[in-house]
């Protein structure tokens, strides 16, 4: 039985040009009906969930754009979990919302900061300004949140190394418990790539140096670089890693509910329809929504275990994984100082972690 639940809330005030997530703009009148559908789907799948959950993650979209009464009803109906995270855009976080989230059991908030530079926020089509971010952060602190994560992006068209340094400095001044720092991914065909294609190509050449800058600055500030793009405070009394995402990286089963949500349970993966109308219609009739199903053969699960597990700063157990590793490549990468191997474990060296996915791809037979 799975102990991890993902809940997709797709509603946003507007769609950013680089976004390719399953989102729906506005539709305020359908927020309540969507929560009804989520709870109906959760009832249909309840037997897949353990009696006690470790993590629940409300992602989107912008979960905190959901009408407050609908969001409150959803949170109140969810099973208890050790870690309950809600994603939020800064402009949606009011004093009242922060207090409501905390009163309904949310104990971790992931704040979509992206950048503190106004010209870069404009390029990303983000509504929040730097002062909006700070105000949201303090609203959350005042409501009692002691586990806040920032999402930052680098490789933005027009971004300079000085801009990135300034973003990191401003984030560190606020002192969130967790930071996720991602390369900007603009999918081909989005209006963002049409508008900024040449600059995106130029930025691609700088990604490696930006990545090195992020790792150096945050580790110097005392954050643990525990996953390729993720950093947490090294608090001796608490494990401040993102527990829900850690479940993905460790190959745990998880259930996803909502449009476009993905589940991986007992060697099978399925993805719900991304179409809101079809999803609502099915759940009104207490039917499971249309899904794409993907059986996961053992070798696929083993490969995913290697690819995801080597993103972490802890050694990966090799038990049951030998068949998907290329022995010659492993020996060569050891000689190059990119991997460390013991009889039972495998890990990337600090240098290997900087190269990340390329080293992992070489390892797979």
C-alpha positions as CSV (number, residue, x, y, z in Angstrom):
1,X,0.0,0.0,0.0
2,X,1.3,3.4,-0.9
3,X,2.0,6.1,1.7
4,X,2.4,9.0,-0.7
5,X,-0.4,11.0,-2.3
6,X,-0.2,13.7,-5.0
7,X,-3.2,16.0,-5.6
8,X,-3.4,18.1,-8.7
9,X,-5.1,21.5,-8.6
10,X,-4.8,22.9,-12.1
11,X,-6.3,26.4,-11.8
12,X,-4.1,29.4,-12.5
13,X,-4.8,33.2,-12.9
14,X,-2.9,33.0,-16.2
15,X,-0.7,30.7,-18.1
16,X,3.0,31.6,-18.2
17,X,4.6,31.3,-21.7
18,X,7.1,28.6,-20.7
19,X,4.7,26.4,-18.8
20,X,3.6,23.0,-20.2
21,X,2.0,21.6,-17.1
22,X,-1.7,20.6,-17.0
23,X,-3.3,23.9,-16.1
24,X,-6.6,25.6,-16.5
25,X,-7.0,29.4,-16.5
26,X,-9.6,30.9,-14.3
27,X,-12.8,28.8,-14.2
28,X,-13.7,30.0,-10.7
29,X,-17.1,28.6,-11.0
30,X,-15.8,25.1,-11.4
31,X,-13.4,25.0,-8.4
32,X,-16.0,23.4,-6.1
33,X,-17.0,20.8,-8.7
34,X,-13.4,19.9,-9.2
35,X,-12.9,19.4,-5.5
36,X,-16.0,17.2,-5.5
37,X,-14.3,15.1,-8.3
38,X,-11.0,14.9,-6.5
39,X,-12.7,13.5,-3.4
40,X,-14.7,11.1,-5.4
41,X,-11.6,9.8,-7.1
42,X,-9.8,9.5,-3.8
43,X,-12.7,7.4,-2.5
44,X,-12.5,5.1,-5.5
45,X,-8.7,4.6,-4.9
46,X,-8.7,4.7,-1.1
47,X,-7.8,1.0,-0.9
48,X,-4.5,1.7,-2.6
49,X,-3.5,4.0,0.2
50,X,-2.1,2.9,3.6
51,X,-4.1,3.8,6.7
52,X,-1.4,6.3,7.6
53,X,0.3,8.4,4.9
54,X,3.8,9.8,5.0
55,X,3.4,12.6,2.5
56,X,0.7,14.5,0.6
57,X,1.6,17.1,-2.0
58,X,-0.8,19.6,-3.5
59,X,0.6,20.8,-6.8
60,X,-0.6,22.6,-9.9
61,X,-1.3,24.8,-11.5
62,X,-1.5,27.2,-8.5
63,X,-3.2,25.3,-5.7
64,X,-3.6,28.6,-3.7
65,X,-5.5,30.2,-6.6
66,X,-8.2,27.6,-5.9
67,X,-11.2,29.3,-4.3
68,X,-10.5,29.4,-0.5
69,X,-13.7,27.6,0.5
70,X,-13.1,24.8,-2.0
71,X,-9.4,24.5,-1.0
72,X,-10.4,24.4,2.7
73,X,-13.0,21.7,2.0
74,X,-10.3,19.6,0.2
75,X,-7.7,20.0,2.9
76,X,-10.2,19.1,5.6
77,X,-11.2,15.9,3.8
78,X,-7.7,14.6,3.1
79,X,-6.2,11.8,5.2
80,X,-3.6,12.7,7.8
81,X,0.0,12.7,6.7
82,X,3.3,13.4,8.4
83,X,4.2,16.0,5.7
84,X,1.5,18.0,3.9
85,X,2.9,20.4,1.3
86,X,1.0,23.0,-0.7
87,X,2.5,24.9,-3.7
88,X,1.8,28.6,-3.7
89,X,2.4,31.6,-5.9
90,X,3.5,34.6,-3.8
91,X,0.7,36.9,-5.0
92,X,-2.0,34.4,-3.7
93,X,-0.6,34.3,-0.2
94,X,-2.5,36.6,2.1
95,X,-2.4,36.7,5.9
96,X,-5.8,34.9,5.9
97,X,-4.8,32.2,3.5
98,X,-1.6,31.5,5.4
99,X,-3.5,31.1,8.6
100,X,-6.1,28.9,6.9
101,X,-3.5,26.5,5.5
102,X,-1.8,26.2,8.9
103,X,-5.1,25.6,10.7
104,X,-6.0,22.8,8.3
105,X,-2.8,20.8,8.8
106,X,-0.5,22.1,6.1
107,X,3.0,22.1,7.5
108,X,5.1,22.8,4.4
109,X,4.7,25.4,1.7
110,X,6.6,25.5,-1.6
111,X,6.7,29.1,-2.8
112,X,7.1,29.8,-6.6
113,X,9.6,32.6,-6.4
114,X,11.5,32.0,-9.7
115,X,13.5,35.2,-9.4
116,X,13.8,38.4,-7.4
117,X,14.8,40.5,-10.5
118,X,11.9,42.5,-11.9
119,X,13.1,42.4,-15.5
120,X,13.4,38.6,-15.3
121,X,10.0,38.2,-13.7
122,X,8.6,40.2,-16.6
123,X,10.3,37.9,-19.1
124,X,8.8,34.9,-17.2
125,X,5.4,36.6,-17.2
126,X,5.2,36.2,-13.4
127,X,2.8,38.4,-11.5
128,X,4.6,38.5,-8.2
129,X,7.3,41.2,-7.6
130,X,10.2,40.9,-5.1
131,X,8.2,42.7,-2.4
132,X,5.3,40.3,-3.1
133,X,7.6,37.4,-2.4
134,X,8.8,38.9,0.9
135,X,5.3,39.7,2.0
136,X,4.1,36.2,1.3
137,X,7.1,34.7,3.1
138,X,6.4,36.8,6.3
139,X,2.7,36.0,6.2
140,X,3.7,32.3,6.2
141,X,6.2,32.8,9.0
142,X,3.6,34.8,11.1
143,X,1.1,31.9,10.6
144,X,3.6,29.5,12.2
145,X,5.2,27.9,9.1
146,X,8.8,26.7,9.9
147,X,9.3,24.7,6.7
148,X,9.2,26.9,3.6
149,X,10.7,26.1,0.3
150,X,11.6,28.5,-2.6
151,X,11.6,27.6,-6.2
152,X,14.3,29.5,-8.2
153,X,15.0,29.3,-11.9
154,X,18.2,30.0,-13.8
155,X,18.9,30.2,-17.5
156,X,16.2,32.9,-18.0
157,X,16.5,34.9,-21.2
158,X,18.4,38.1,-20.2
159,X,19.8,36.7,-17.0
160,X,23.4,37.4,-16.1
161,X,25.6,35.7,-13.5
162,X,25.2,38.8,-11.4
163,X,21.4,38.4,-11.6
164,X,21.7,34.8,-10.4
165,X,24.1,35.9,-7.6
166,X,21.6,38.5,-6.5
167,X,18.7,36.0,-6.5
168,X,20.6,33.6,-4.3
169,X,21.6,36.4,-2.0
170,X,18.1,37.6,-1.6
171,X,16.8,34.1,-1.0
172,X,19.5,33.5,1.6
173,X,18.7,36.7,3.4
174,X,15.1,35.5,4.0
175,X,16.4,32.0,5.0
176,X,13.9,29.4,3.8
177,X,14.4,25.9,5.1
178,X,14.6,24.5,1.5
179,X,15.6,25.7,-2.0
180,X,14.8,24.1,-5.3
181,X,17.0,25.6,-8.1
182,X,16.0,24.5,-11.6
183,X,17.3,25.1,-15.1
184,X,14.6,26.9,-17.1
185,X,12.9,24.3,-19.4
186,X,11.0,25.9,-22.3
187,X,9.4,23.2,-24.3
188,X,9.6,23.4,-28.1
189,X,6.5,24.9,-29.6
190,X,5.5,27.1,-26.6
191,X,5.2,30.8,-27.2
192,X,8.1,31.3,-24.9
193,X,10.5,29.5,-27.3
194,X,9.1,31.5,-30.2
195,X,9.8,34.8,-28.4
196,X,13.1,33.9,-26.9
197,X,14.6,31.2,-29.0
198,X,18.0,32.8,-29.7
199,X,18.5,33.9,-26.2
200,X,17.6,30.5,-24.9
201,X,20.3,28.9,-27.1
202,X,22.8,31.4,-25.7
203,X,21.8,30.6,-22.1
204,X,22.1,26.9,-22.7
205,X,25.9,27.4,-23.1
206,X,25.9,29.0,-19.6
207,X,23.9,26.4,-17.7
208,X,26.9,24.5,-16.4
209,X,28.5,27.6,-14.9
210,X,25.1,28.7,-13.4
211,X,24.7,25.3,-11.9
212,X,28.2,25.4,-10.3
213,X,27.4,28.9,-9.0
214,X,24.2,27.7,-7.3
215,X,25.9,24.7,-5.7
216,X,28.9,26.7,-4.5
217,X,26.8,29.6,-3.1
218,X,24.2,27.5,-1.3
219,X,26.7,24.9,0.2
220,X,28.9,27.7,1.4
221,X,25.8,29.1,3.2
222,X,25.4,25.8,5.0
223,X,22.7,24.1,2.9
224,X,22.9,20.4,2.2
225,X,23.0,19.6,-1.5
226,X,21.0,16.5,-1.1
227,X,19.6,16.1,-4.6
228,X,20.7,17.4,-8.0
229,X,18.5,20.5,-7.9
230,X,17.5,20.6,-4.2
231,X,19.1,22.0,-1.0
232,X,17.9,22.0,2.6
233,X,19.1,23.4,5.9
234,X,21.2,21.0,7.8
235,X,19.1,21.1,11.0
236,X,20.3,18.4,13.4
237,X,16.8,18.0,14.9
238,X,14.8,17.7,11.6
239,X,15.1,16.2,8.2
240,X,14.2,19.1,6.0
241,X,14.5,17.3,2.7
242,X,11.3,17.4,0.5
243,X,9.8,14.2,1.8
244,X,7.3,13.8,-1.1
245,X,9.8,14.2,-3.8
246,X,12.3,12.1,-1.9
247,X,9.7,9.2,-2.2
248,X,9.9,9.6,-6.1
249,X,13.7,9.6,-6.1
250,X,13.8,6.5,-3.8
251,X,11.4,4.6,-6.2
252,X,8.4,4.5,-3.7
253,X,4.9,3.9,-5.0
254,X,2.6,6.9,-5.1
255,X,-1.0,7.7,-6.0
256,X,-1.9,10.8,-8.0
257,X,-5.5,12.2,-8.3
258,X,-6.7,15.0,-10.5
259,X,-6.4,15.9,-14.2
260,X,-3.1,14.8,-15.7
261,X,-2.0,13.2,-12.4
262,X,0.4,10.3,-12.6
263,X,0.3,7.2,-10.3
264,X,2.9,4.4,-9.9
265,X,1.6,1.5,-7.9
266,X,2.7,-2.2,-7.9
267,X,4.7,-2.0,-11.1
268,X,2.1,-0.1,-13.1
269,X,1.9,3.5,-14.1
270,X,-1.1,5.4,-15.2
271,X,-1.9,9.0,-16.1
272,X,-5.3,10.6,-15.8
273,X,-6.9,12.4,-18.7
274,X,-5.8,16.1,-18.9
275,X,-9.2,17.2,-20.0
276,X,-11.2,18.9,-17.3
277,X,-14.7,18.3,-18.7
278,X,-14.1,14.6,-19.2
279,X,-12.6,14.2,-15.7
280,X,-15.5,16.0,-14.1
281,X,-18.1,14.0,-16.1
282,X,-16.6,10.6,-15.1
283,X,-16.3,11.4,-11.4
284,X,-19.9,12.8,-11.3
285,X,-20.9,9.3,-12.3
286,X,-18.5,7.8,-9.7
287,X,-16.4,6.3,-12.5
288,X,-12.6,6.4,-12.8
289,X,-11.5,9.0,-15.3
290,X,-10.0,7.9,-18.7
291,X,-6.4,6.9,-18.2
292,X,-3.3,6.0,-20.1
293,X,-1.8,2.8,-18.6
294,X,1.8,1.8,-18.8
295,X,3.0,-1.5,-17.3
296,X,6.5,-1.2,-15.9
297,X,8.7,-4.2,-16.6
298,X,11.4,-5.0,-14.1
299,X,14.2,-3.6,-16.2
300,X,12.4,-0.3,-16.6
301,X,11.9,0.0,-12.9
302,X,15.6,-0.9,-12.3
303,X,16.7,1.8,-14.8
304,X,14.5,4.4,-13.2
305,X,15.8,3.4,-9.8
306,X,19.4,4.1,-11.0
307,X,18.6,7.3,-12.8
308,X,16.6,8.8,-9.8
309,X,18.7,7.3,-7.0
310,X,21.9,8.7,-8.3
311,X,20.5,12.2,-8.1
312,X,20.8,11.9,-4.3
313,X,23.8,12.6,-2.0
314,X,23.4,9.2,-0.4
315,X,24.8,6.0,-1.9
316,X,22.4,3.9,-4.0
317,X,22.1,0.2,-3.0
318,X,23.1,-2.1,-5.9
319,X,20.9,-4.9,-4.7
320,X,18.9,-6.2,-7.7
321,X,20.3,-3.6,-10.1
322,X,23.4,-5.3,-11.5
323,X,21.7,-6.3,-14.7
324,X,21.1,-2.8,-15.9
325,X,24.6,-1.4,-15.3
326,X,27.4,-1.4,-18.0
327,X,30.4,-2.9,-16.3
328,X,32.9,-1.4,-18.7
329,X,31.4,2.1,-18.4
330,X,31.4,1.7,-14.6
331,X,35.1,0.9,-14.5
332,X,35.9,3.8,-16.8
333,X,33.9,6.3,-14.8
334,X,35.6,5.1,-11.6
335,X,39.0,5.7,-13.2
336,X,37.9,9.2,-14.2
337,X,36.8,9.9,-10.6
338,X,33.2,10.4,-11.4
339,X,31.7,7.5,-9.5
340,X,32.4,5.7,-6.2
341,X,31.5,2.1,-5.9
342,X,31.7,-0.3,-3.0
343,X,30.6,-3.9,-3.0
344,X,27.0,-3.0,-2.2
345,X,26.6,0.7,-3.2
346,X,27.1,3.2,-6.0
347,X,27.3,7.0,-5.8
348,X,28.4,9.9,-7.9
349,X,31.4,11.8,-6.7
350,X,31.1,15.6,-6.3
351,X,32.6,16.0,-9.7
352,X,30.3,13.4,-11.1
353,X,27.2,15.1,-9.6
354,X,28.2,18.3,-11.5
355,X,27.9,16.3,-14.7
356,X,24.8,14.5,-13.4
357,X,22.6,12.9,-16.0
358,X,25.4,12.4,-18.6
359,X,27.3,10.1,-16.1
360,X,24.2,8.2,-15.2
361,X,23.2,7.6,-18.8
362,X,26.7,6.2,-19.5
363,X,26.3,3.8,-16.6
364,X,23.1,2.1,-17.9
365,X,23.7,-0.9,-20.2
